[in-house]
């Protein structure tokens, strides 16, 4: 074996080990990136309040200077990471668990798009580093100790990216040794070495990128990457980037924003502009993946927020408010007439942040009536599109430049 082949073998084996091990170990009190530890909107917390007093749970603190944006928060090892704009620059910001700022650094230019310039990528924290995208397509890696930039890549100029008119909104997916992003274009999904930023593979999926983020799907010891796009749903092999499946649902559309959700063999995606929802039955037969359409629904149509799958049900924005669908059949179980937008699940309860007006609601999905167990509103302006975070007994809610932290632990 010559030297070049030996090097290639070492790199391949390191990637295989990295993919099998996944990300670094996290504590039960960590929320390391967009939609939580498993990118499914689920919190590991237990022992939380089952109802809120009038006005909401106790407020621990508020900060009002994180900058304009809709980015959510990552919470790891007692530190909070988010993004926000300062003038024409998108910043990455680190606070301690009490809301005191530790550092703030420039990531790149703010998003250049159609009246919606707010920061939107949620930092993904992995070990000693975090990863962020900018609206113009800049992908950066920073040290969590001080925010210093380690490497950067440009999805437009370096990867031939193609994206919808509202530009990039993705949060980077870390899978083993890979940092996975969706530039769009002829190599629609690209995997980078998370330590160096160099290309590991480029998919052969030709797409126009949408505004959602990649998720991994594992069956039978094999993993694929799924993302929604302006060209529909895309599935590629996690080791090679090879296209293994595609669904043309909602292609084309004005804007496809929500991140797909996978649970127990079912892949759910719901988008706006009257397209509604689709659910695919996903199966790995060993050498081949199949994606069979199980059902469609017009009762749920999320834009631009998300939904959460729990206990065989899907909870998300739809006709008339918060809608509950059966994951396997698509049957509408109930509708709660509250402001809906972004949803997360913790300790049996659904936390719902309205996409306008900054209204937060606590919903008991198992109740036959009187499901809403508390509501309160936070201050801000424009759209309230940030996703809430529930971790270590705290509820983090962002609206515009304001970040709030509430105590939701039961006494």
N, C-alpha and C positions, 0 to 999 in steps of 0.2 A: 504494500500500500504506500503510495507516494505521499509527500508532505501535505499537498493540497487536499487529497482525499481524507487524510487523518484529521485535518482541521475541520472539514465539512462534517465528518462523523461526530466530532466533539460538539460542534454547534448544534447538530440535529439532536443528539442525545440530551444536551442541556435543555433544549426546548421541550422535548418529550417529558423530561423530569419536571420542568417548570409547569407544564400544562397539567400533569397529574397531581402535582402538589397544590396548584391554585395559588391564591394570594397568601401573603404572610398571615400568621395567626393574629386574630383580633380578640379583644376582650368582649364580654357580653354587653359592655357599655359603650361600644363603638358603632358609629354610623359612617362608614368610610367613603361614601360617595352617593351619587344620585339614586334615589329610591332605596337606599339602605344597604345592609350587608349582602343581600342576594339580588339586588336590583329588582325587587318585586313589591316594594312599598310596605314590607312587613317589619315591625319592630320586635326584638326579642324580649322587651320589657314585660314584667308581670307586676301585679299588685298596684295597679293604677286606679284612679278615681273612675267610678261607674256613672257618676253624675257630677255636674258642676253647679256651684252656687250661682245665683243671679250675678251677672257681670263677668263670669268665667272663673277659672282657677286662680290661685294666688300668683301675682306677677312678681318674679324675682328681680328682673332688671330689663332695661330697654336701652339700646343705642340708636342714634339717629344720624349717623354719618358714614354708613357703609357704601354710599353711592348708589346711583340709579341702577336698577336691574331687577331681573326675575330669577336670578340664580337661587338655588336652594343652598343648604348648608351641609358640610361634612363635619362630623364630630368624632375625634379620635384622641384618646389619651388625655382628656381634659382640655382639648383645644378645638376651636371652631374655625372652619375655613370656608370662605365664600368669595364671590367676585362682585365688583361694583364699579361704575364709571366715575372717573374724576376728569372733568373737561373732556378731551378727546381720547383719553386713555382708559382701557379696561385694566383695573387693578385686581390683584389677588390679596386677600386680607386674612390675617390670623388674629383671633381673639382668644383670651383664656376663658375658662368656664364661667367666670363672673362678668364677662363682657368687656374686659379691659383689653385694648389693642396691644398686640405684641409686635407685629410688623405689617407693612403694607408695601407692595412692590408693583411695578408696571409689568403687565403681561403682553400688551400690544395695543393697537388701535381699537377703539370701540367699534361696535357693529355698524357698518355703513349700509343702512337699509330703510327704505320706505316709512320713515317716521317711528320706527321701533328700535332705537339704538341701545336699549338697556342691556347690561351684561346678563347672560343666561346660562353659560356653562357652569355646572357645579364641579368644584375640584374633586378629583379622585385621589384619595390618600392611600399609599402603599409603602409600608416600611418607612424609610427616611425621606421619601419623596412624594410630591403630588403632581397631578397632570391636569391641564386645562386646555380648552380650545377657545379661540376668539371668533367673533362674528365674521371676520374677514378670512378665516381659515388658518390662522396661526395656531400650531399645537406646541405647547411648552411643558417642560419638566422643571420643577423647582425643589429645592431643599426645604423640608418643613421647619428646620431649625431657624432659618432666617429669610426664607423666600428667594434666595439667590437662584437665578436661572442656570440650569445644568445643560440643557439643549433645547433647540427649537426647530420645527419643521413647518413648511408652508404647504397646506393642502391644495392651494390653487396653483402656484407657480412650480412647485416641485413634484406634485402628484397628479397634475392635470385635472383637478377637481371641477365638478359641475354641481351647482346647488340652486335651489329655488330663490326667488327674489328677496326673501327675508334673511338670506345668508345662513351661516352655521349657528346651530344651537346645541350641538352634541356635547355630552359629557363622556370623557374617554373611558373605555372599558379596559381594565387590567385583568389579564388571564394568564397566570403563571408568569413567564418572562416577557409576555407580549403586552404592548399598549396598542389597542385596536381602535381605529377611527374610520369614518365614512366620508371620504372626500367627494364621492361621486365621480362621474366620468367613466372612462373605459375600464378602469380598475376601481370599481365603486367602493370596496372595503379594503383597507390596507392595515397590515400588522407591522408594528415597529418593535425593535428591541427596546424595552422600557428603560434600560440603563444608558443607551447611547443614542436612541432615536433613529438608528439605521433601519432600512427596510429588511424585514424577514420574509414576508410574502406580499404579493399583490393579487387580489382576486380577479377573476375574469368576468365579473358581474358588471355590465355596463348599465349605469343608472344615473339619474339626477337625484342628488341627496335631498332628503327632507329635513325635518327638524327634531327627530327622535334620536335615541341612543341604542347601541347594540346590546343584546342580551345573549348569554350562552345557553344552549340546550344540550343536555347530556342524556343519552340512552345507551344501554348496553356497553358502557365504557367508552363510547365515542361522543365527541362534542362538536356541535356546529354553532355558528354565529348567525343570529337573526337580527335584522333591522327593518324598520319601515322606511319608505322613501317616496319620492314623487313618482317613482316607477313601480310602486307596489311593495310587497314583502319580498325580502331577499334572504336566502339561506346559503351560507358558504361553510366549507370544512375549516375547522379551527386550526388544523396543522398545516394546511397547504393553501387555503384561500379559494380552493376550487368551488365553483358554483354547483350546489346540489339541489336547489329548488327555487321556485319563484311563484308568487301569486300576483296577478294583475289587479287585484281588488283595489279600488280607489286610485287607479292610474288611468289618465292623469287626474289631478285634483288641484284646487287652488292652493291648498297647503295641507300636508299630512304631518301632524305634530306629535301625537302621543307615542310613547314607547310601547312595543308589544309586550304582552304578559303570557308567560308559559306556566302551566300547572298540570301535572298528572297526565301528560300525553296530549294536552289541548293547548293550542296557541291562539290567543285572542288579540284582536286589534280593532280599535274603534276610532274613527276620525270624523271631522266636521264637514260642513258644506253639503249636508243632506246625504252623505254617503252611508252613514250608519256604521254597523259592526259586522265583522266576519270572524268565524271560529274554524280553525283547521285541526284535524286530527293528525298528529305527528307520530310517525312510526319509523324506527330503525330496524331493518331486517338483517343487519350485519354488513352487507355490502352495498345496501341501497337505502336511502331515505325516501319516505313518501309523505305527501302533504295533501290530505283529502278534506275538502270543504265539508264541514259538519252542519253549519247553519249560518244564516244571516239575520240581522235584526235592524229595524229602523228606530227602535225605542231608545237606544243608546247611541249618542253621537258626540264624542268628546273633542272639543277644540277650545283652547290648545292644551287643556289639562291632561289628566290621566284617570285611571281606574285601578282598582285593586281586586285581586282574586283571593278569596278566603272561604274555606269550608264548602267548596264546590259552587260558589256563587261569585258573580262579578258585580262590583259596586262602582258606579261612575255616573257622570253627567249625561242626562238624556232628556227626553220629553217631559217637561213639568218639574224637573228637579233631580234629586238623587234616585237612580234607578237600580234595581236589583234584578239580574238575569241569572238563570240557571246555566252554568258553564257547559254542561253536556248537551242541553237541548235548545238553549236560547230563549226559553220561556220567560216572560216577564213575571216576576214574583210580586213585586210591589214598587211603588213610587212614593218618595217622600218629598213634599213640596218645600224644599229649602234651596238656598243658593248653593250650587255645586260647581266644581271645577277640578280641584286636586284632592286626591284621596289617599290615605294611608291606613294601615290596620295595626292595632296594638291591643293585646290583652282582651280580645273578643270584641273590641269596639272599632268603629270606623270614624276616623277623623277627617272632616271635610272642610276645605278652605275654598270659599266662593271665588270665582275668577273676576269678580268686580266688587268693590266696596269693602274688602278686607274682613269679611264675616267668617268666623270659625265655628263649626258645629261638631258636637259629639253625638254619634248615632249608635244605638244598640240594634244591630241587624237581626237579632234573634227575637226581638219583641214583636208581638202581633199588632200592637198599637202603641201610641206614645213613644215612638222610637227615638225622638230627639231628646237627649238628656242634658243639654246645655248649649248655650250660644254666647258669643261675645264678638266684638269687632275691634280691629286695630286701625291705627291711623296711617294714611298714605295717600298717594294720588295716582291716577291712571289705573291700569289693569292690575289686579292682585293675582298674578300668575305663579308665584313662587310655591314650591311644594313644601308642606309642613314636615317637620322631623320630630319623632318621639323616641328619646333614648335616655337611659339612666334616670328615669322619673321626671324628665324635663320635656316640655313641648316648646319647640322653636318655631316661630312664625315670622316671616318676612313680608313686609309690604313697602315697596319702593325703597327708600333709603333707610327705613326703620327695621330693626331686628328686635324681637321680643322673646323673652325666655320665661316660661311659666312652670310652676311646680304642679305636676299632675300625679304625684304619688298619693296613694290612699293612706290615711292615718292608721 
